[in-house]
Amino acid sequence: MEMKKGNLQKALLIFSLLFFIIPAAYAKVPDIVLNQKKAVVTIYINDKEGKQITTGTGFIIDKNGIIATNYHVIEKWLEVLESTLLVKMENGAYFPIEELINFDEDNDIALFKVEGKELPTVKIVTDYKPKQGDGIVVIGSPMGLETTVSDGIISNVRGKRGLIQITAPVSMGSSGSPVFNLKGEAIGIATFLIEGGQNLNFAIPVKYVANLLNESKKPKKKIKPALEPAPAPEALAPAPEPVDELEKAKAEVRKNPVSAEARFWLGNAYGKLGMYKEAIDAFKQAIRIKPDYVEAHYSLGFVYGELGMYRETIEAYKQAIRIKPNYAEVHYNLGLAYLMINDRGSALEEYKILKELDSEKANKLFNLIYNERTDEERWKLIYESVSDDTYYFDTKTLTYTSENVVKVWVKHVLSKEQQKKEEYAFEVVLQEHNCKEKRLRAFQVIEYDKNGNFIKSNDISSYYPWEDIIPGSVGEAIQKAVCR
């Protein structure tokens, strides 16, 4: 079918307009701004399997590889110890992170360094006074589309911090992008806020980047513990005024956010309060800042053990030993962790190492390997259900964390009929009982087969928070047995 002459002319006219309009929109961005693209990087954060967790944008502010971005862009990297952070230059070169320099959660800014020399940099201008209607350009990686250029204007300047509201879009992946004036000077870092259900696009003034960089160049003071030196990880017990200690530790972190020592003391303070998940996060952040911080790896392993997460405990202890191979205390606790998953062979290897390091600990571990696990008196019968399921508590590890709170391992052995239906024969559950308030909670469940071989371990703390004891239940029977 032939197109009518009039329609053909209209189509050609529309095509011609689009041909000229699209380049014109791009062409109005000055070359001096477009030339900054080579100093803009895309940030990729991947999990331990190499799968992408999140992306963002950053820009180089120092030729030796210092990059500025939003704090929330790297937050996942800080939280997940096994994650990796890579930056990609416009020319396709990749650089891994070398060091976290500083960050400011309140202003949503972070600075980190990659290995590099004579890298291209953006020009930042700290004395820029934004005005409504001024033209701006954002260069970022929205949805992973690297070094995308979008323009707009300054629509407002808001609040005491002088946040610059902009009309240019800031979507996922664009966070951390440099915002330029039309002279090619970086005036802010792009971010977005949700207000009244609406996404609003802002630039955080670049002066906060300069302030953070200057602060990081000042000599660091040595961190002192909030009260007194933290005890060895195995002695994480409530100390006098633990809540006060926690507040002091938090204050120290606010003063020194990139101090590994401050994060370590915060982890200890959380641990003393039984706030183990928060302690884990703090120890992980300490390790993220200072990867060879042996005490943080040790304490992380201990807290995992408190939650019954023995696979994670073992990995943390192995990292501590990698850094300090002759650390007898860690070898001993690693042997105990192996015993908890019924891996006597590996526990015996730790005994052999301990013989050369600390004979007393070696003998203690040897006795546990060959005696404790076969001691029938260890597990005391609590309850037998009508379905022939039986419940026991561990007399050897019964621990009072305070006057009215007791932590106990409970073994639940399935009936023979039930064992045929399930993959496991018995499970061991870490519980905590408040004897005064008649409440309990559970942290971890570990499953074993009929031969006592470890199958798997699950964190159940989110499913079993503090609950009231039900009269006549297994929980009541356990509490009566363990509370003094």
C-alpha positions in Angstrom: 0.0 0.0 0.0 1.4 3.4 -0.9 1.5 6.2 1.6 -0.5 9.3 0.6 1.7 12.3 -0.4 0.3 14.5 2.5 0.9 11.8 5.1 4.4 11.3 3.8 5.2 15.0 4.1 3.9 15.1 7.7 6.0 12.1 8.7 9.1 13.6 7.2 8.4 16.9 9.0 8.0 15.2 12.4 11.2 13.1 11.8 13.1 16.3 10.8 11.9 18.1 14.0 12.9 15.2 16.2 16.3 15.0 14.5 17.0 18.6 15.4 15.3 18.8 18.8 17.0 15.8 20.4 20.5 16.9 19.7 19.6 20.5 20.6 18.5 19.4 24.0 21.8 17.7 24.6 23.8 20.4 22.8 22.7 23.1 25.2 24.9 21.4 27.9 28.2 23.2 27.7 31.3 21.2 26.7 33.0 22.3 29.9 30.4 20.3 31.8 30.4 17.3 29.4 34.1 17.0 29.8 33.6 16.2 33.5 32.1 12.8 32.6 35.6 11.2 32.7 35.7 11.9 36.5 32.3 10.4 37.2 32.2 6.7 38.3 29.5 4.1 38.6 29.5 2.2 41.9 28.6 -1.5 42.0 28.1 -3.4 45.2 27.9 -7.2 44.9 27.3 -10.0 47.3 29.7 -12.9 48.0 28.3 -14.8 45.0 29.0 -11.8 42.7 25.4 -10.8 42.3 24.6 -7.2 42.3 23.0 -5.8 45.5 22.8 -2.1 44.5 24.4 0.6 42.3 25.1 4.2 42.6 27.2 7.1 41.3 30.3 8.9 42.7 32.8 11.4 41.5 36.6 11.7 41.9 37.7 14.7 44.0 41.4 13.8 44.3 43.8 12.5 41.7 45.0 9.8 44.0 41.5 8.1 44.0 39.3 9.8 46.6 35.7 9.4 45.6 32.6 11.2 47.0 29.1 9.7 47.0 26.0 9.3 49.2 26.3 7.4 52.4 23.2 5.4 51.6 24.9 4.1 48.4 27.6 2.3 50.3 25.5 1.5 53.4 24.9 -2.1 52.2 28.6 -2.6 51.6 29.2 -1.5 55.2 26.5 -3.8 56.6 27.2 -7.0 54.7 30.8 -8.1 55.5 31.1 -10.5 52.5 30.0 -7.9 49.9 32.4 -6.2 47.5 32.5 -2.6 46.2 33.9 -1.8 42.7 33.9 1.4 40.8 33.8 1.7 37.0 35.3 4.6 35.2 33.8 6.0 32.0 36.7 4.4 30.1 35.7 1.0 31.3 38.4 0.5 33.9 37.4 -1.1 37.2 38.9 -0.3 40.6 38.2 -2.0 44.0 37.8 0.0 47.1 41.0 0.4 49.0 39.9 2.3 52.1 36.8 4.0 53.6 38.0 7.5 54.5 35.0 9.1 56.2 31.3 9.4 56.2 28.5 11.6 57.5 25.2 9.8 57.9 23.3 13.0 58.7 24.3 14.7 55.5 24.3 11.5 53.5 27.9 11.8 52.3 30.7 9.2 52.2 34.3 9.4 51.0 36.3 6.4 50.0 39.6 5.7 48.2 40.5 3.4 45.3 43.9 2.5 44.0 44.9 5.0 41.4 47.3 7.8 40.4 46.8 10.9 38.3 43.0 10.2 37.9 40.7 12.8 36.4 38.9 14.9 39.0 36.0 17.3 39.1 36.4 20.8 40.2 34.4 21.5 43.4 33.3 25.0 44.4 32.5 25.5 48.1 31.5 29.1 47.9 28.8 28.8 45.3 25.6 30.6 46.2 22.7 28.8 44.5 19.9 30.9 43.0 16.4 29.9 41.8 16.4 29.5 38.0 20.2 28.8 37.7 20.9 26.0 35.2 22.3 22.7 36.5 23.5 19.4 35.0 23.5 16.0 36.7 25.9 13.3 35.4 25.0 9.9 36.8 24.1 6.3 36.2 20.3 6.0 36.6 19.2 2.3 36.5 22.8 1.4 35.7 22.9 3.5 32.5 26.4 4.8 33.0 27.3 8.6 32.8 23.9 9.7 31.7 23.6 13.5 31.3 20.4 15.3 32.4 19.8 19.0 32.9 17.4 21.2 34.8 17.3 24.3 37.0 17.5 25.1 40.7 13.9 25.4 41.9 14.5 26.2 45.5 17.0 26.3 48.4 15.7 24.7 51.5 16.4 24.5 55.2 19.4 25.5 57.4 21.6 23.0 55.5 20.9 24.8 52.2 19.7 21.7 50.4 19.4 22.6 46.7 16.1 21.4 45.2 16.6 20.6 41.5 14.3 19.7 38.6 16.7 17.2 37.0 15.5 13.6 37.8 17.4 11.6 40.5 16.4 7.9 40.2 17.9 4.7 41.5 21.5 4.6 40.5 21.8 8.4 40.3 22.3 8.8 44.0 25.8 10.2 44.6 25.9 11.9 41.2 27.8 15.3 40.9 25.5 18.3 40.2 27.3 20.9 38.1 26.6 24.5 37.4 27.0 25.6 33.8 30.7 26.5 34.4 31.5 22.8 34.9 31.9 23.2 38.7 30.5 20.6 41.1 28.1 22.4 43.5 26.5 19.4 45.1 25.8 15.6 45.4 22.4 14.4 44.0 20.1 12.6 46.3 16.3 12.3 46.7 14.0 12.6 49.7 10.5 11.3 50.1 8.1 14.0 51.4 4.4 13.7 51.5 4.6 10.6 49.3 6.5 12.5 46.6 10.0 11.9 45.4 11.9 15.3 45.6 15.3 15.7 44.0 18.0 17.6 45.9 21.7 18.4 45.8 23.6 18.3 49.1 25.9 21.3 48.9 29.4 20.3 48.0 30.9 22.2 51.0 29.9 19.3 53.2 32.2 17.1 51.1 35.0 19.5 51.5 34.4 19.7 55.3 34.4 15.9 55.5 37.6 15.6 53.5 39.4 18.2 55.7 38.2 16.5 58.8 39.6 13.2 57.7 43.1 14.8 57.2 43.2 15.8 60.9 45.3 13.5 63.2 43.1 10.9 64.7 42.9 10.7 68.5 43.3 7.3 70.2 39.9 5.9 71.2 39.6 5.1 74.9 36.9 2.7 76.2 33.8 4.3 77.5 34.2 2.9 81.0 37.1 0.4 81.3 38.8 -2.0 78.9 36.3 -4.6 77.5 36.7 -8.1 78.9 37.7 -11.1 76.8 34.8 -12.0 74.5 33.8 -15.1 76.5 33.2 -12.8 79.5 30.5 -10.7 77.9 28.3 -10.4 81.0 26.3 -7.4 82.2 28.6 -4.8 83.6 27.7 -2.0 86.0 25.5 0.6 84.2 25.5 -1.2 80.9 23.0 1.2 79.3 25.1 4.1 80.3 28.1 2.4 78.7 26.1 1.9 75.5 25.2 5.6 75.3 28.8 6.5 75.8 29.9 4.1 73.1 27.3 5.5 70.7 28.5 9.0 71.4 32.1 7.9 70.6 30.9 6.5 67.2 29.1 9.8 66.4 32.4 11.6 67.1 34.5 9.1 65.2 32.3 7.3 62.6 35.2 5.7 60.8 37.0 4.5 63.9 37.2 0.7 64.0 37.9 0.9 67.8 34.8 3.0 68.4 32.7 0.4 66.5 34.3 -2.4 68.5 33.5 -0.8 71.9 29.9 -0.3 70.6 29.7 -4.0 69.8 30.9 -4.9 73.3 28.4 -2.6 74.9 25.6 -4.2 72.9 26.9 -7.6 73.7 26.8 -6.9 77.5 23.1 -6.0 77.1 22.3 -9.2 75.2 21.6 -7.1 72.0 23.4 -9.6 69.9 22.2 -8.7 66.4 23.2 -5.1 67.1 26.6 -6.3 68.4 27.1 -8.3 65.2 26.5 -5.2 63.1 28.9 -3.1 65.1 31.7 -5.8 65.0 31.1 -6.2 61.2 31.5 -2.4 60.7 34.7 -2.4 62.8 36.1 -5.2 60.5 34.9 -3.4 57.4 36.9 -0.3 58.5 39.9 -2.4 59.8 39.9 -5.8 58.1 42.7 -7.3 60.2 41.1 -6.3 63.5 41.6 -9.6 65.3 39.7 -8.8 68.4 36.6 -7.8 66.3 36.7 -11.1 64.5 37.0 -12.9 67.8 34.2 -11.0 69.4 32.0 -11.5 66.3 32.6 -15.2 66.5 31.7 -15.2 70.2 28.4 -13.4 69.6 27.4 -15.7 66.8 28.0 -18.5 69.3 25.7 -16.9 71.8 23.0 -17.1 69.1 23.8 -20.7 68.3 25.0 -19.7 64.8 28.0 -22.1 64.9 28.9 -22.1 61.2 29.3 -18.3 61.3 31.2 -18.7 64.6 33.7 -21.0 63.0 34.2 -18.7 60.0 34.8 -15.7 62.3 37.3 -17.6 64.5 39.1 -18.8 61.4 39.6 -15.2 60.3 41.0 -14.3 63.7 43.4 -17.2 63.5 44.4 -16.1 60.0 45.5 -12.8 61.4 47.0 -14.2 64.6 47.8 -17.9 64.1 49.0 -18.5 67.7 46.0 -17.1 69.4 45.3 -20.0 71.9 42.0 -18.6 73.2 40.5 -18.6 69.7 41.8 -22.1 68.9 40.1 -23.4 72.1 36.8 -21.7 71.3 37.0 -22.9 67.7 37.3 -26.4 69.0 34.2 -25.9 71.1 32.3 -24.6 68.1 33.3 -27.7 66.1 31.9 -29.8 69.0 28.6 -28.0 68.9 28.1 -29.2 65.3 29.4 -32.6 66.2 32.6 -32.3 64.2 35.0 -34.1 66.6 37.7 -34.5 63.9 38.1 -30.7 63.4 37.9 -30.2 67.2 40.8 -32.7 67.6 42.9 -30.8 65.1 42.4 -27.7 67.3 43.5 -29.8 70.3 46.7 -30.7 68.5 47.5 -27.1 67.8 46.7 -26.1 71.4 49.2 -28.7 72.7 52.0 -26.4 71.4 50.4 -23.1 72.5 48.6 -23.8 75.8 48.7 -27.2 77.4 46.0 -26.4 80.0 43.5 -25.3 77.4 44.5 -28.3 75.2 43.7 -30.8 78.1 40.5 -29.0 78.8 39.4 -29.3 75.1 40.6 -33.0 75.0 38.3 -33.8 78.0 35.4 -32.1 76.3 36.0 -34.0 73.0 36.1 -37.5 74.6 33.9 -37.1 77.8 31.4 -34.3 77.7 29.6 -35.3 74.5 28.9 -38.8 75.9 27.9 -37.7 79.3 24.3 -38.7 79.7 23.9 -36.6 82.8 24.3 -33.5 80.7 20.8 -33.6 79.3 18.1 -33.7 81.9 14.6 -34.8 81.0 11.9 -32.1 81.3 8.8 -33.2 79.5 7.4 -36.1 77.5 4.4 -35.5 75.3 1.5 -37.8 74.5 3.0 -38.2 71.0 6.3 -39.6 72.6 8.3 -36.4 71.8 10.7 -35.7 74.6 12.3 -32.5 75.8 15.6 -32.1 77.8 17.7 -29.1 79.0 21.4 -28.8 78.9 22.7 -28.7 82.5 26.3 -27.9 81.5 25.5 -24.6 79.7 22.7 -23.3 81.8 23.6 -19.6 82.3 22.0 -16.8 84.3 22.5 -13.6 82.4 20.9 -11.6 85.2 19.0 -12.4 88.5 15.8 -13.3 86.8 16.9 -14.3 83.2 18.3 -17.6 82.3 19.7 -18.8 78.9 19.4 -22.6 78.2 19.7 -25.1 75.4 16.7 -27.3 75.0 16.8 -30.6 73.1 13.6 -31.8 71.4 13.7 -35.4 70.4 11.1 -36.4 67.9 9.0 -39.6 68.3 10.1 -42.5 66.1 7.0 -42.0 63.9 7.8 -38.3 63.4 11.4 -39.0 62.6 10.3 -41.0 59.6 8.5 -37.9 58.2 11.2 -35.4 59.0 14.8 -35.0 57.8 16.0 -34.6 61.4 15.8 -36.8 64.5 16.2 -34.1 67.1 16.7 -30.3 67.3 18.5 -28.2 69.9 17.0 -24.7 70.6 18.6 -21.8 72.3 16.0 -20.2 74.6 16.0 -17.3 77.1 13.6 -17.3 80.0 12.5 -14.4 82.2 11.6 -16.3 85.3 10.0 -13.3 87.1 7.7 -12.2 84.2 7.1 -15.8 83.0 8.1 -15.1 79.4 10.5 -16.8 77.0 12.1 -16.2 73.6 14.1 -18.3 71.2 17.2 -17.4 69.2 18.4 -20.4 67.2 17.5 -24.0 66.3 20.0 -26.6 65.2 18.9 -29.9 63.6 20.7 -33.2 63.8 20.1 -36.7 62.3 19.7 -39.8 64.4 23.5 -40.3 64.6 24.0 -36.8 66.0 25.4 -35.4 62.8 24.7 -31.7 62.2 22.2 -30.9 59.4 21.5 -27.2 59.5 21.1 -24.2 61.8 18.4 -21.5 61.5 18.0 -18.1 63.2 14.5 -18.0 64.5 14.7 -14.9 66.7 12.4 -12.9 64.4 9.7 -15.6 64.7 10.0 -16.1 68.4 10.3 -12.8 70.3 9.4 -12.5 73.9 6.1 -14.3 74.5 4.1 -15.0 77.6 4.3 -18.6 78.9 1.1 -20.6 78.2 0.0 -22.6 81.3 0.4 -26.3 80.8 2.8 -25.9 77.9 6.2 -27.3 77.2 7.5 -23.8 77.8 6.1 -23.8 81.3 7.7 -27.2 82.1 11.1 -25.9 80.9 10.8 -22.7 82.9 9.9 -24.6 86.0 13.0 -26.8 85.5 15.5 -24.1 84.8 14.4 -21.2 87.0 15.9 -21.1 90.5 
